[in-house]
Amino acid sequence: MLGVYHNGFKVAKHGLKNTVRSILIVAVLVAGYKLAQSRTVALAKVAIVTSIKRLSVLFTVIVGEELFHEKNLLRKSIACVIMLVGTLLIVF
């Protein structure tokens, strides 16, 4: 759509030049995260690793509120904590 209506190919090329570094950093971090997770699963119990991994949901809710100005942060945070506690109860 950008290419058709707003000469978007030049805009996309310019935008890509400005964001290549950020994209590469995120790609390296995600690859490292996946490698660390696979190594952790090999060393520890899968259920414990999964429950710790799901802790990222709580951080995502908090960061999402800051970035996107979402409402009901307290309610969403409490719901995440309840889900995490439920997961821990199942594990232990």
Jmol script that loads the backbone (N, CA, C; Angstrom):
load data "model"
ATOM      1  N   MET A   1       0.834  -1.191   0.000  1.00  0.00           N
ATOM      2  CA  MET A   1       0.000   0.000   0.000  1.00  0.00           C
ATOM      3  C   MET A   1       0.877   1.253   0.000  1.00  0.00           C
ATOM      4  N   LEU A   2       1.964   1.227   0.764  1.00  0.00           N
ATOM      5  CA  LEU A   2       2.852   2.386   0.746  1.00  0.00           C
ATOM      6  C   LEU A   2       3.440   2.606  -0.638  1.00  0.00           C
ATOM      7  N   GLY A   3       3.804   1.520  -1.304  1.00  0.00           N
ATOM      8  CA  GLY A   3       4.396   1.637  -2.626  1.00  0.00           C
ATOM      9  C   GLY A   3       3.446   2.237  -3.638  1.00  0.00           C
ATOM     10  N   VAL A   4       2.188   1.928  -3.499  1.00  0.00           N
ATOM     11  CA  VAL A   4       1.215   2.402  -4.470  1.00  0.00           C
ATOM     12  C   VAL A   4       0.810   3.850  -4.196  1.00  0.00           C
ATOM     13  N   TYR A   5       0.542   4.171  -2.944  1.00  0.00           N
ATOM     14  CA  TYR A   5      -0.049   5.466  -2.634  1.00  0.00           C
ATOM     15  C   TYR A   5       0.929   6.543  -2.178  1.00  0.00           C
ATOM     16  N   HIS A   6       2.036   6.174  -1.594  1.00  0.00           N
ATOM     17  CA  HIS A   6       2.898   7.185  -0.985  1.00  0.00           C
ATOM     18  C   HIS A   6       4.357   7.058  -1.394  1.00  0.00           C
ATOM     19  N   ASN A   7       4.622   6.506  -2.553  1.00  0.00           N
ATOM     20  CA  ASN A   7       5.992   6.295  -2.992  1.00  0.00           C
ATOM     21  C   ASN A   7       6.770   5.559  -1.907  1.00  0.00           C
ATOM     22  N   GLY A   8       6.149   4.521  -1.400  1.00  0.00           N
ATOM     23  CA  GLY A   8       6.630   3.841  -0.216  1.00  0.00           C
ATOM     24  C   GLY A   8       7.912   3.071  -0.378  1.00  0.00           C
ATOM     25  N   PHE A   9       8.312   2.760  -1.594  1.00  0.00           N
ATOM     26  CA  PHE A   9       9.536   1.995  -1.743  1.00  0.00           C
ATOM     27  C   PHE A   9      10.733   2.803  -1.283  1.00  0.00           C
ATOM     28  N   LYS A  10      10.740   4.086  -1.613  1.00  0.00           N
ATOM     29  CA  LYS A  10      11.825   4.947  -1.126  1.00  0.00           C
ATOM     30  C   LYS A  10      11.730   5.120   0.384  1.00  0.00           C
ATOM     31  N   VAL A  11      10.508   5.271   0.874  1.00  0.00           N
ATOM     32  CA  VAL A  11      10.297   5.426   2.311  1.00  0.00           C
ATOM     33  C   VAL A  11      10.712   4.153   3.046  1.00  0.00           C
ATOM     34  N   ALA A  12      10.334   2.998   2.510  1.00  0.00           N
ATOM     35  CA  ALA A  12      10.691   1.729   3.145  1.00  0.00           C
ATOM     36  C   ALA A  12      12.198   1.520   3.135  1.00  0.00           C
ATOM     37  N   LYS A  13      12.846   1.863   2.037  1.00  0.00           N
ATOM     38  CA  LYS A  13      14.301   1.734   1.946  1.00  0.00           C
ATOM     39  C   LYS A  13      14.982   2.634   2.966  1.00  0.00           C
ATOM     40  N   HIS A  14      14.492   3.858   3.095  1.00  0.00           N
ATOM     41  CA  HIS A  14      15.045   4.782   4.082  1.00  0.00           C
ATOM     42  C   HIS A  14      14.789   4.290   5.508  1.00  0.00           C
ATOM     43  N   GLY A  15      13.591   3.797   5.756  1.00  0.00           N
ATOM     44  CA  GLY A  15      13.261   3.280   7.083  1.00  0.00           C
ATOM     45  C   GLY A  15      14.090   2.067   7.440  1.00  0.00           C
ATOM     46  N   LEU A  16      14.351   1.201   6.464  1.00  0.00           N
ATOM     47  CA  LEU A  16      15.160   0.015   6.704  1.00  0.00           C
ATOM     48  C   LEU A  16      16.596   0.395   7.039  1.00  0.00           C
ATOM     49  N   LYS A  17      17.119   1.426   6.369  1.00  0.00           N
ATOM     50  CA  LYS A  17      18.475   1.891   6.678  1.00  0.00           C
ATOM     51  C   LYS A  17      18.570   2.339   8.132  1.00  0.00           C
ATOM     52  N   ASN A  18      17.519   2.965   8.633  1.00  0.00           N
ATOM     53  CA  ASN A  18      17.529   3.494  10.000  1.00  0.00           C
ATOM     54  C   ASN A  18      17.300   2.415  11.057  1.00  0.00           C
ATOM     55  N   THR A  19      16.698   1.286  10.683  1.00  0.00           N
ATOM     56  CA  THR A  19      16.331   0.290  11.688  1.00  0.00           C
ATOM     57  C   THR A  19      17.090  -1.028  11.593  1.00  0.00           C
ATOM     58  N   VAL A  20      18.029  -1.131  10.675  1.00  0.00           N
ATOM     59  CA  VAL A  20      18.762  -2.387  10.504  1.00  0.00           C
ATOM     60  C   VAL A  20      19.473  -2.770  11.800  1.00  0.00           C
ATOM     61  N   ARG A  21      20.090  -1.827  12.460  1.00  0.00           N
ATOM     62  CA  ARG A  21      20.809  -2.107  13.705  1.00  0.00           C
ATOM     63  C   ARG A  21      19.860  -2.656  14.774  1.00  0.00           C
ATOM     64  N   SER A  22      18.702  -2.042  14.921  1.00  0.00           N
ATOM     65  CA  SER A  22      17.725  -2.510  15.912  1.00  0.00           C
ATOM     66  C   SER A  22      17.221  -3.915  15.576  1.00  0.00           C
ATOM     67  N   ILE A  23      16.971  -4.159  14.307  1.00  0.00           N
ATOM     68  CA  ILE A  23      16.493  -5.473  13.883  1.00  0.00           C
ATOM     69  C   ILE A  23      17.547  -6.538  14.168  1.00  0.00           C
ATOM     70  N   LEU A  24      18.801  -6.249  13.884  1.00  0.00           N
ATOM     71  CA  LEU A  24      19.872  -7.210  14.142  1.00  0.00           C
ATOM     72  C   LEU A  24      20.046  -7.474  15.633  1.00  0.00           C
ATOM     73  N   ILE A  25      19.940  -6.441  16.452  1.00  0.00           N
ATOM     74  CA  ILE A  25      20.057  -6.613  17.903  1.00  0.00           C
ATOM     75  C   ILE A  25      18.938  -7.515  18.420  1.00  0.00           C
ATOM     76  N   VAL A  26      17.725  -7.269  17.979  1.00  0.00           N
ATOM     77  CA  VAL A  26      16.590  -8.088  18.409  1.00  0.00           C
ATOM     78  C   VAL A  26      16.763  -9.532  17.928  1.00  0.00           C
ATOM     79  N   ALA A  27      17.247  -9.716  16.711  1.00  0.00           N
ATOM     80  CA  ALA A  27      17.451 -11.059  16.178  1.00  0.00           C
ATOM     81  C   ALA A  27      18.485 -11.820  17.004  1.00  0.00           C
ATOM     82  N   VAL A  28      19.576 -11.166  17.369  1.00  0.00           N
ATOM     83  CA  VAL A  28      20.607 -11.817  18.186  1.00  0.00           C
ATOM     84  C   VAL A  28      20.062 -12.149  19.570  1.00  0.00           C
ATOM     85  N   LEU A  29      19.309 -11.230  20.168  1.00  0.00           N
ATOM     86  CA  LEU A  29      18.743 -11.485  21.491  1.00  0.00           C
ATOM     87  C   LEU A  29      17.741 -12.641  21.467  1.00  0.00           C
ATOM     88  N   VAL A  30      16.909 -12.700  20.442  1.00  0.00           N
ATOM     89  CA  VAL A  30      15.935 -13.788  20.342  1.00  0.00           C
ATOM     90  C   VAL A  30      16.641 -15.125  20.143  1.00  0.00           C
ATOM     91  N   ALA A  31      17.668 -15.147  19.295  1.00  0.00           N
ATOM     92  CA  ALA A  31      18.419 -16.386  19.082  1.00  0.00           C
ATOM     93  C   ALA A  31      19.094 -16.825  20.377  1.00  0.00           C
ATOM     94  N   GLY A  32      19.677 -15.880  21.107  1.00  0.00           N
ATOM     95  CA  GLY A  32      20.292 -16.211  22.394  1.00  0.00           C
ATOM     96  C   GLY A  32      19.273 -16.708  23.399  1.00  0.00           C
ATOM     97  N   TYR A  33      18.100 -16.103  23.394  1.00  0.00           N
ATOM     98  CA  TYR A  33      17.021 -16.519  24.294  1.00  0.00           C
ATOM     99  C   TYR A  33      16.603 -17.958  24.006  1.00  0.00           C
ATOM    100  N   LYS A  34      16.437 -18.273  22.724  1.00  0.00           N
ATOM    101  CA  LYS A  34      16.023 -19.634  22.356  1.00  0.00           C
ATOM    102  C   LYS A  34      17.106 -20.656  22.698  1.00  0.00           C
ATOM    103  N   LEU A  35      18.363 -20.328  22.468  1.00  0.00           N
ATOM    104  CA  LEU A  35      19.451 -21.243  22.816  1.00  0.00           C
ATOM    105  C   LEU A  35      19.534 -21.452  24.327  1.00  0.00           C
ATOM    106  N   ALA A  36      19.400 -20.359  25.081  1.00  0.00           N
ATOM    107  CA  ALA A  36      19.438 -20.473  26.538  1.00  0.00           C
ATOM    108  C   ALA A  36      18.267 -21.300  27.053  1.00  0.00           C
ATOM    109  N   GLN A  37      17.103 -21.123  26.453  1.00  0.00           N
ATOM    110  CA  GLN A  37      15.933 -21.885  26.877  1.00  0.00           C
ATOM    111  C   GLN A  37      16.119 -23.375  26.594  1.00  0.00           C
ATOM    112  N   SER A  38      16.646 -23.720  25.440  1.00  0.00           N
ATOM    113  CA  SER A  38      16.844 -25.137  25.133  1.00  0.00           C
ATOM    114  C   SER A  38      17.886 -25.759  26.051  1.00  0.00           C
ATOM    115  N   ARG A  39      18.917 -25.016  26.384  1.00  0.00           N
ATOM    116  CA  ARG A  39      19.942 -25.513  27.314  1.00  0.00           C
ATOM    117  C   ARG A  39      19.351 -25.677  28.715  1.00  0.00           C
ATOM    118  N   THR A  40      18.533 -24.739  29.129  1.00  0.00           N
ATOM    119  CA  THR A  40      17.920 -24.803  30.450  1.00  0.00           C
ATOM    120  C   THR A  40      16.960 -25.987  30.561  1.00  0.00           C
ATOM    121  N   VAL A  41      16.192 -26.230  29.522  1.00  0.00           N
ATOM    122  CA  VAL A  41      15.265 -27.364  29.533  1.00  0.00           C
ATOM    123  C   VAL A  41      16.043 -28.672  29.643  1.00  0.00           C
ATOM    124  N   ALA A  42      17.219 -28.722  29.033  1.00  0.00           N
ATOM    125  CA  ALA A  42      18.031 -29.945  29.107  1.00  0.00           C
ATOM    126  C   ALA A  42      18.581 -30.157  30.517  1.00  0.00           C
ATOM    127  N   LEU A  43      18.800 -29.072  31.266  1.00  0.00           N
ATOM    128  CA  LEU A  43      19.402 -29.184  32.593  1.00  0.00           C
ATOM    129  C   LEU A  43      18.399 -29.291  33.735  1.00  0.00           C
ATOM    130  N   ALA A  44      17.232 -28.699  33.582  1.00  0.00           N
ATOM    131  CA  ALA A  44      16.272 -28.627  34.691  1.00  0.00           C
ATOM    132  C   ALA A  44      14.955 -29.282  34.287  1.00  0.00           C
ATOM    133  N   LYS A  45      14.034 -29.307  35.234  1.00  0.00           N
ATOM    134  CA  LYS A  45      12.702 -29.841  34.949  1.00  0.00           C
ATOM    135  C   LYS A  45      11.956 -28.896  34.009  1.00  0.00           C
ATOM    136  N   VAL A  46      11.298 -29.477  33.044  1.00  0.00           N
ATOM    137  CA  VAL A  46      10.608 -28.691  32.028  1.00  0.00           C
ATOM    138  C   VAL A  46       9.526 -27.815  32.650  1.00  0.00           C
ATOM    139  N   ALA A  47       8.805 -28.315  33.620  1.00  0.00           N
ATOM    140  CA  ALA A  47       7.708 -27.562  34.225  1.00  0.00           C
ATOM    141  C   ALA A  47       8.216 -26.304  34.920  1.00  0.00           C
ATOM    142  N   ILE A  48       9.329 -26.404  35.608  1.00  0.00           N
ATOM    143  CA  ILE A  48       9.875 -25.228  36.299  1.00  0.00           C
ATOM    144  C   ILE A  48      10.364 -24.205  35.289  1.00  0.00           C
ATOM    145  N   VAL A  49      11.041 -24.660  34.260  1.00  0.00           N
ATOM    146  CA  VAL A  49      11.532 -23.748  33.224  1.00  0.00           C
ATOM    147  C   VAL A  49      10.370 -23.044  32.540  1.00  0.00           C
ATOM    148  N   THR A  50       9.313 -23.784  32.261  1.00  0.00           N
ATOM    149  CA  THR A  50       8.154 -23.192  31.598  1.00  0.00           C
ATOM    150  C   THR A  50       7.485 -22.148  32.477  1.00  0.00           C
ATOM    151  N   SER A  51       7.374 -22.419  33.770  1.00  0.00           N
ATOM    152  CA  SER A  51       6.734 -21.437  34.651  1.00  0.00           C
ATOM    153  C   SER A  51       7.576 -20.178  34.770  1.00  0.00           C
ATOM    154  N   ILE A  52       8.871 -20.312  34.797  1.00  0.00           N
ATOM    155  CA  ILE A  52       9.736 -19.126  34.841  1.00  0.00           C
ATOM    156  C   ILE A  52       9.654 -18.376  33.519  1.00  0.00           C
ATOM    157  N   LYS A  53       9.593 -19.108  32.429  1.00  0.00           N
ATOM    158  CA  LYS A  53       9.476 -18.481  31.116  1.00  0.00           C
ATOM    159  C   LYS A  53       8.185 -17.683  31.015  1.00  0.00           C
ATOM    160  N   ARG A  54       7.123 -18.201  31.591  1.00  0.00           N
ATOM    161  CA  ARG A  54       5.833 -17.512  31.535  1.00  0.00           C
ATOM    162  C   ARG A  54       5.820 -16.235  32.369  1.00  0.00           C
ATOM    163  N   LEU A  55       6.810 -16.047  33.189  1.00  0.00           N
ATOM    164  CA  LEU A  55       6.923 -14.806  33.951  1.00  0.00           C
ATOM    165  C   LEU A  55       7.073 -13.606  33.018  1.00  0.00           C
ATOM    166  N   SER A  56       7.549 -13.846  31.822  1.00  0.00           N
ATOM    167  CA  SER A  56       7.701 -12.763  30.852  1.00  0.00           C
ATOM    168  C   SER A  56       6.357 -12.141  30.494  1.00  0.00           C
ATOM    169  N   VAL A  57       5.268 -12.890  30.664  1.00  0.00           N
ATOM    170  CA  VAL A  57       3.936 -12.349  30.384  1.00  0.00           C
ATOM    171  C   VAL A  57       3.655 -11.144  31.281  1.00  0.00           C
ATOM    172  N   LEU A  58       4.044 -11.251  32.549  1.00  0.00           N
ATOM    173  CA  LEU A  58       3.832 -10.142  33.482  1.00  0.00           C
ATOM    174  C   LEU A  58       4.598  -8.906  33.032  1.00  0.00           C
ATOM    175  N   PHE A  59       5.833  -9.103  32.610  1.00  0.00           N
ATOM    176  CA  PHE A  59       6.619  -7.969  32.141  1.00  0.00           C
ATOM    177  C   PHE A  59       6.062  -7.397  30.848  1.00  0.00           C
ATOM    178  N   THR A  60       5.512  -8.256  29.997  1.00  0.00           N
ATOM    179  CA  THR A  60       4.903  -7.795  28.761  1.00  0.00           C
ATOM    180  C   THR A  60       3.683  -6.923  29.051  1.00  0.00           C
ATOM    181  N   VAL A  61       2.896  -7.302  30.034  1.00  0.00           N
ATOM    182  CA  VAL A  61       1.728  -6.497  30.409  1.00  0.00           C
ATOM    183  C   VAL A  61       2.170  -5.118  30.889  1.00  0.00           C
ATOM    184  N   ILE A  62       3.195  -5.093  31.710  1.00  0.00           N
ATOM    185  CA  ILE A  62       3.665  -3.812  32.257  1.00  0.00           C
ATOM    186  C   ILE A  62       4.254  -2.933  31.158  1.00  0.00           C
ATOM    187  N   VAL A  63       5.082  -3.508  30.297  1.00  0.00           N
ATOM    188  CA  VAL A  63       5.689  -2.736  29.207  1.00  0.00           C
ATOM    189  C   VAL A  63       4.617  -2.302  28.212  1.00  0.00           C
ATOM    190  N   GLY A  64       3.647  -3.180  27.942  1.00  0.00           N
ATOM    191  CA  GLY A  64       2.560  -2.827  27.031  1.00  0.00           C
ATOM    192  C   GLY A  64       1.754  -1.646  27.529  1.00  0.00           C
ATOM    193  N   GLU A  65       1.576  -1.559  28.834  1.00  0.00           N
ATOM    194  CA  GLU A  65       0.850  -0.421  29.408  1.00  0.00           C
ATOM    195  C   GLU A  65       1.625   0.859  29.181  1.00  0.00           C
ATOM    196  N   GLU A  66       2.927   0.799  29.332  1.00  0.00           N
ATOM    197  CA  GLU A  66       3.750   1.990  29.151  1.00  0.00           C
ATOM    198  C   GLU A  66       3.807   2.412  27.684  1.00  0.00           C
ATOM    199  N   LEU A  67       3.958   1.442  26.785  1.00  0.00           N
ATOM    200  CA  LEU A  67       4.098   1.766  25.370  1.00  0.00           C
ATOM    201  C   LEU A  67       2.781   2.157  24.710  1.00  0.00           C
ATOM    202  N   PHE A  68       1.724   1.424  25.025  1.00  0.00           N
ATOM    203  CA  PHE A  68       0.464   1.611  24.318  1.00  0.00           C
ATOM    204  C   PHE A  68      -0.612   2.291  25.153  1.00  0.00           C
ATOM    205  N   HIS A  69      -0.257   2.700  26.359  1.00  0.00           N
ATOM    206  CA  HIS A  69      -1.181   3.411  27.251  1.00  0.00           C
ATOM    207  C   HIS A  69      -2.472   2.624  27.466  1.00  0.00           C
ATOM    208  N   GLU A  70      -2.311   1.338  27.747  1.00  0.00           N
ATOM    209  CA  GLU A  70      -3.466   0.498  28.007  1.00  0.00           C
ATOM    210  C   GLU A  70      -4.067   0.826  29.363  1.00  0.00           C
ATOM    211  N   LYS A  71      -5.308   0.484  29.507  1.00  0.00           N
ATOM    212  CA  LYS A  71      -6.002   0.735  30.769  1.00  0.00           C
ATOM    213  C   LYS A  71      -6.069  -0.561  31.573  1.00  0.00           C
ATOM    214  N   ASN A  72      -6.441  -0.446  32.837  1.00  0.00           N
ATOM    215  CA  ASN A  72      -6.617  -1.592  33.740  1.00  0.00           C
ATOM    216  C   ASN A  72      -5.336  -2.395  33.953  1.00  0.00           C
ATOM    217  N   LEU A  73      -4.233  -1.684  34.149  1.00  0.00           N
ATOM    218  CA  LEU A  73      -2.954  -2.361  34.375  1.00  0.00           C
ATOM    219  C   LEU A  73      -3.003  -3.205  35.632  1.00  0.00           C
ATOM    220  N   LEU A  74      -3.606  -2.698  36.699  1.00  0.00           N
ATOM    221  CA  LEU A  74      -3.669  -3.435  37.955  1.00  0.00           C
ATOM    222  C   LEU A  74      -4.441  -4.745  37.763  1.00  0.00           C
ATOM    223  N   ARG A  75      -5.564  -4.695  37.084  1.00  0.00           N
ATOM    224  CA  ARG A  75      -6.373  -5.892  36.858  1.00  0.00           C
ATOM    225  C   ARG A  75      -5.618  -6.922  36.025  1.00  0.00           C
ATOM    226  N   LYS A  76      -4.942  -6.465  34.982  1.00  0.00           N
ATOM    227  CA  LYS A  76      -4.186  -7.381  34.132  1.00  0.00           C
ATOM    228  C   LYS A  76      -2.996  -7.968  34.888  1.00  0.00           C
ATOM    229  N   SER A  77      -2.341  -7.159  35.701  1.00  0.00           N
ATOM    230  CA  SER A  77      -1.202  -7.649  36.482  1.00  0.00           C
ATOM    231  C   SER A  77      -1.648  -8.692  37.495  1.00  0.00           C
ATOM    232  N   ILE A  78      -2.770  -8.446  38.144  1.00  0.00           N
ATOM    233  CA  ILE A  78      -3.304  -9.414  39.113  1.00  0.00           C
ATOM    234  C   ILE A  78      -3.673 -10.719  38.404  1.00  0.00           C
ATOM    235  N   ALA A  79      -4.269 -10.620  37.231  1.00  0.00           N
ATOM    236  CA  ALA A  79      -4.614 -11.822  36.463  1.00  0.00           C
ATOM    237  C   ALA A  79      -3.360 -12.607  36.091  1.00  0.00           C
ATOM    238  N   CYS A  80      -2.291 -11.911  35.703  1.00  0.00           N
ATOM    239  CA  CYS A  80      -1.034 -12.589  35.369  1.00  0.00           C
ATOM    240  C   CYS A  80      -0.443 -13.278  36.588  1.00  0.00           C
ATOM    241  N   VAL A  81      -0.478 -12.609  37.725  1.00  0.00           N
ATOM    242  CA  VAL A  81       0.065 -13.198  38.947  1.00  0.00           C
ATOM    243  C   VAL A  81      -0.742 -14.436  39.331  1.00  0.00           C
ATOM    244  N   ILE A  82      -2.053 -14.367  39.201  1.00  0.00           N
ATOM    245  CA  ILE A  82      -2.897 -15.524  39.514  1.00  0.00           C
ATOM    246  C   ILE A  82      -2.551 -16.698  38.596  1.00  0.00           C
ATOM    247  N   MET A  83      -2.362 -16.431  37.304  1.00  0.00           N
ATOM    248  CA  MET A  83      -1.990 -17.508  36.380  1.00  0.00           C
ATOM    249  C   MET A  83      -0.626 -18.089  36.732  1.00  0.00           C
ATOM    250  N   LEU A  84       0.308 -17.238  37.106  1.00  0.00           N
ATOM    251  CA  LEU A  84       1.636 -17.728  37.476  1.00  0.00           C
ATOM    252  C   LEU A  84       1.589 -18.561  38.750  1.00  0.00           C
ATOM    253  N   VAL A  85       0.808 -18.121  39.732  1.00  0.00           N
ATOM    254  CA  VAL A  85       0.674 -18.889  40.965  1.00  0.00           C
ATOM    255  C   VAL A  85       0.021 -20.231  40.672  1.00  0.00           C
ATOM    256  N   GLY A  86      -0.988 -20.245  39.818  1.00  0.00           N
ATOM    257  CA  GLY A  86      -1.629 -21.498  39.427  1.00  0.00           C
ATOM    258  C   GLY A  86      -0.645 -22.442  38.755  1.00  0.00           C
ATOM    259  N   THR A  87       0.193 -21.898  37.897  1.00  0.00           N
ATOM    260  CA  THR A  87       1.203 -22.723  37.241  1.00  0.00           C
ATOM    261  C   THR A  87       2.170 -23.311  38.255  1.00  0.00           C
ATOM    262  N   LEU A  88       2.608 -22.488  39.204  1.00  0.00           N
ATOM    263  CA  LEU A  88       3.528 -22.967  40.233  1.00  0.00           C
ATOM    264  C   LEU A  88       2.876 -24.020  41.117  1.00  0.00           C
ATOM    265  N   LEU A  89       1.591 -23.862  41.413  1.00  0.00           N
ATOM    266  CA  LEU A  89       0.893 -24.867  42.204  1.00  0.00           C
ATOM    267  C   LEU A  89       0.807 -26.202  41.470  1.00  0.00           C
ATOM    268  N   ILE A  90       0.623 -26.144  40.178  1.00  0.00           N
ATOM    269  CA  ILE A  90       0.574 -27.374  39.393  1.00  0.00           C
ATOM    270  C   ILE A  90       1.956 -28.034  39.366  1.00  0.00           C
ATOM    271  N   VAL A  91       2.995 -27.228  39.251  1.00  0.00           N
ATOM    272  CA  VAL A  91       4.355 -27.765  39.176  1.00  0.00           C
ATOM    273  C   VAL A  91       4.770 -28.412  40.491  1.00  0.00           C
ATOM    274  N   PHE A  92       4.502 -27.735  41.577  1.00  0.00           N
ATOM    275  CA  PHE A  92       4.943 -28.238  42.863  1.00  0.00           C
ATOM    276  C   PHE A  92       3.804 -28.976  43.536  1.00  0.00           C
TER     277      PHE A  92
END
end "model"
wireframe off; spacefill off
backbone 0.3
color backbone group
